[in-house]
Amino acid sequence: GVIDEHRNLGMAFYKTQMYDEASREFRRIVEIKPDVYDARFYLGLIHLRKGEYAEAATEFLEAIAIEPKRAASYNNLGLALEAMGEFDDSLRQFRKALDLSPEEVCPRLNISYLLYRQKEYQSARENLEIIEQKRPGLPLVKFLLGLIEIAQGRLESALDCWVQAQSSGRPISTLENNLGAVYQSLGQAEEAERRYTSALKLAPANRIVLQNLAELYYRNAMTAKALEVMGRMVELDLAGSQDMARLGNLYFKQGQKDQAVFWWKKALELDPQNQVVKRNLMLLEKR
């Protein structure tokens, strides 16, 4: 009864993302009875979500020792090892999970992504095609296929994959951003802008999307819009040295030299070795 009470509390805390409190409850179960599988499993999940990958791996190994036929433990152990850069070991764990549960999608998806990261594109594609045959229409499959197409220089095919992925499920910020990047590469600035804007509606503080949209405006001489986006990055504390240097460039093009100097100096505070910014300031002082 005591174990059930701690389990129920732990699950409630976990579902509301109160990970420290959840960890405390599951840890109490382990103190009472060390070989409770789900306590070890959820401790592993908590460490995984907190980015504590070595600790997560330890808990999943404990879970495997208690119940060695659970595919999910091997799959999650693989995720922890992948995050630690242990790719070969990670791949072995995903394959063990797949051996135990051949119909599960997650291990094969994880294998596909890991193979993609290792530039084994054909093997990754073959695994994704197996998933597509068994579970047609999964957005993540099309997303990963798009990544493979991009890596192999096939922009139009990537575009097709991501449009299908986006149309088969709820809108995803990452997909909208990637679609924007492809349209931008294809010279379709208006469509790229539409996709980046859509991505920002879904994730207003996404630094990558903001940078991409600012880049689009910058490259197309849309100075006012570029300044607006970069001003938002500054407000959100997302602007890095290169962003501040670009702000200086934009203000300089508008003839606002004081603002240009201000942002170039801000950029140097973050990156004192930026030779381009140093040269800009030196040339401006000589005028």
C-alpha positions in Angstrom: 0.0 0.0 0.0 2.8 2.4 0.8 4.5 1.6 -2.5 1.2 2.3 -4.4 0.8 5.6 -2.6 4.3 6.7 -3.6 3.8 5.4 -7.2 0.5 7.3 -7.6 2.0 10.5 -6.2 5.1 10.1 -8.5 3.0 9.6 -11.6 0.9 12.6 -10.8 4.0 14.8 -10.3 5.6 13.3 -13.4 2.5 14.1 -15.6 2.5 17.7 -14.4 6.3 18.0 -15.1 7.1 18.4 -11.4 10.2 16.2 -11.9 12.0 16.8 -8.6 8.9 15.9 -6.6 8.2 12.8 -8.9 11.8 11.7 -8.4 11.5 11.9 -4.7 8.4 9.6 -4.7 10.0 7.0 -7.0 13.2 7.1 -5.0 11.3 6.3 -1.9 9.9 3.2 -3.6 13.4 2.1 -4.5 14.5 2.7 -0.8 11.6 0.4 0.3 12.0 -2.2 -2.5 14.9 -1.8 -4.9 13.5 -4.1 -7.6 10.3 -2.3 -8.6 10.6 -2.0 -12.3 8.4 1.1 -12.9 10.1 3.1 -10.2 13.5 2.6 -11.9 11.9 3.2 -15.3 10.4 6.5 -14.4 13.5 7.7 -12.6 15.3 7.0 -15.9 12.6 9.1 -17.8 13.0 11.9 -15.3 16.8 12.1 -15.7 16.3 11.9 -19.5 13.9 14.8 -19.5 16.3 16.8 -17.3 19.2 16.2 -19.6 21.0 14.0 -17.0 21.9 11.3 -19.5 24.4 9.2 -17.5 22.0 9.0 -14.6 19.2 8.1 -17.0 21.3 5.3 -18.5 22.0 3.9 -15.0 18.3 3.8 -14.1 17.4 2.1 -17.4 20.1 -0.5 -16.9 18.6 -1.2 -13.4 15.1 -1.5 -15.0 16.5 -4.0 -17.6 18.1 -6.0 -14.8 14.7 -6.3 -13.1 12.7 -7.0 -16.3 14.9 -7.8 -19.2 12.1 -8.3 -21.8 10.7 -4.8 -21.8 11.5 -3.1 -25.1 10.9 0.4 -23.8 13.8 0.2 -21.4 16.2 -0.6 -24.2 14.8 2.1 -26.4 15.2 4.7 -23.7 18.6 3.5 -22.8 19.5 4.0 -26.4 18.2 7.6 -26.3 20.4 8.3 -23.2 23.5 6.8 -24.9 22.8 8.7 -28.1 22.7 11.9 -26.2 26.1 11.0 -24.6 27.6 10.5 -28.1 27.8 6.7 -27.7 26.3 6.0 -31.1 27.3 2.4 -31.6 26.1 1.3 -28.2 22.9 3.4 -28.7 22.2 1.6 -32.0 22.6 -1.8 -30.3 20.0 -0.9 -27.7 17.5 0.3 -30.3 17.9 -3.0 -32.1 17.4 -5.0 -28.9 14.2 -3.0 -28.4 13.1 -3.8 -31.9 14.0 -7.5 -31.5 11.7 -7.6 -28.4 8.9 -5.7 -30.0 9.2 -5.8 -33.8 5.9 -3.9 -34.4 6.9 -1.0 -32.3 7.5 2.2 -34.3 9.7 4.1 -31.8 12.8 1.9 -31.9 12.8 1.8 -35.7 12.3 5.6 -35.9 15.2 6.0 -33.5 17.4 3.7 -35.6 16.5 5.6 -38.7 17.4 9.0 -37.1 20.7 7.6 -35.8 21.6 6.2 -39.2 20.8 9.6 -40.7 23.1 11.3 -38.2 25.9 8.8 -39.1 25.3 9.6 -42.8 24.1 6.1 -43.6 21.3 7.5 -45.7 20.2 4.4 -47.6 19.9 2.3 -44.5 17.9 5.1 -42.8 15.6 5.3 -45.8 15.0 1.5 -45.8 14.0 1.6 -42.2 11.6 4.5 -42.7 10.1 2.7 -45.7 9.3 -0.3 -43.5 7.5 2.0 -41.1 5.7 3.7 -43.9 4.4 0.3 -45.1 3.2 -0.7 -41.6 1.9 2.8 -40.5 1.4 5.0 -43.5 1.1 8.7 -43.1 3.2 9.2 -39.9 4.4 12.9 -40.1 7.7 12.0 -38.4 8.6 9.5 -41.1 8.1 12.2 -43.8 10.1 14.6 -41.7 13.0 12.3 -41.5 12.8 11.4 -45.1 12.9 15.2 -45.8 16.1 15.5 -43.8 17.7 12.7 -45.8 16.7 14.4 -49.1 18.2 17.7 -47.9 21.4 15.9 -46.9 21.6 14.5 -50.4 20.9 17.8 -52.1 17.4 17.1 -53.3 15.5 20.2 -52.2 12.4 19.6 -54.2 12.0 16.1 -52.8 12.6 17.4 -49.3 9.9 20.0 -49.9 7.5 17.4 -51.0 8.2 15.2 -47.9 7.7 18.1 -45.5 4.5 19.4 -47.1 3.1 15.9 -46.8 4.2 15.7 -43.1 2.6 19.1 -42.3 -0.6 18.2 -44.1 -1.0 14.9 -42.3 -1.0 16.2 -38.7 -1.2 19.3 -36.6 1.2 22.2 -37.6 4.7 21.8 -36.2 7.0 24.8 -35.7 10.1 22.8 -36.8 8.5 21.7 -40.0 7.3 25.2 -40.9 10.8 26.5 -40.2 12.4 23.8 -42.5 9.9 24.5 -45.2 10.8 28.2 -45.0 14.5 27.4 -45.3 13.8 25.2 -48.4 11.6 27.9 -50.1 14.3 30.5 -49.3 17.0 28.3 -50.9 14.7 28.0 -54.0 14.4 31.8 -54.2 10.7 31.9 -53.2 11.0 34.7 -50.6 7.3 35.3 -50.1 6.5 31.6 -49.4 9.6 31.4 -47.1 8.4 34.4 -45.2 4.9 32.9 -44.8 6.4 29.6 -43.4 8.7 31.4 -41.0 5.9 33.6 -39.7 3.7 30.5 -39.3 6.5 28.8 -37.3 6.8 31.9 -35.0 3.0 31.8 -34.3 3.6 28.2 -33.0 6.8 29.0 -31.2 7.2 32.8 -30.7 10.6 32.6 -28.9 12.3 30.2 -31.2 15.7 31.7 -31.8 16.5 29.7 -35.0 13.2 30.8 -36.7 13.8 34.4 -35.7 17.4 34.2 -37.1 16.1 32.7 -40.3 13.4 35.3 -40.8 15.9 38.1 -40.1 18.3 36.5 -42.5 15.6 36.4 -45.2 14.8 40.1 -44.7 18.5 41.0 -44.6 19.3 39.2 -47.8 16.3 40.8 -49.6 17.2 44.4 -48.4 14.0 44.6 -46.3 15.8 46.6 -43.6 12.9 47.8 -41.6 11.5 44.2 -41.2 14.9 42.8 -40.4 15.3 45.4 -37.6 11.9 44.6 -36.2 12.7 40.9 -36.0 16.1 41.4 -34.5 14.7 43.9 -32.0 12.4 41.1 -30.9 15.4 38.8 -30.5 17.1 41.5 -28.3 13.9 41.8 -26.2 13.8 38.1 -25.7 17.5 38.0 -24.8 18.1 35.7 -27.8 20.6 37.9 -29.7 24.2 36.7 -29.9 27.4 38.4 -31.0 26.7 37.9 -34.7 23.1 39.1 -34.4 24.3 42.3 -32.7 27.0 42.8 -35.4 24.2 42.5 -38.0 22.1 45.0 -36.1 25.1 47.4 -36.4 25.3 46.8 -40.1 21.6 47.5 -40.6 21.7 50.7 -38.7 24.8 51.8 -40.6 23.0 51.2 -43.9 20.2 53.4 -42.7 22.7 56.2 -41.8 22.2 55.8 -38.0 25.9 55.7 -37.1 25.4 56.1 -33.4 23.2 53.1 -33.3 25.6 51.2 -35.5 28.5 51.9 -33.1 26.4 50.9 -30.1 25.5 47.5 -31.5 29.0 46.8 -32.9 30.4 47.5 -29.4 27.8 45.2 -27.9 28.9 42.5 -30.3 32.5 43.0 -29.3 31.6 42.6 -25.6 30.4 39.1 -26.4 33.1 38.3 -29.0 36.2 40.5 -28.5 38.0 38.8 -31.3 35.5 39.6 -34.1 37.8 41.2 -36.6 35.1 42.3 -39.0 33.4 44.4 -36.3 36.7 45.8 -35.2 37.4 46.9 -38.8 34.0 48.5 -39.1 34.5 50.5 -36.0 38.0 51.5 -37.1 36.8 52.6 -40.5 33.9 54.6 -39.0 36.3 56.4 -36.7 38.5 57.5 -39.6 35.6 59.2 -41.4 
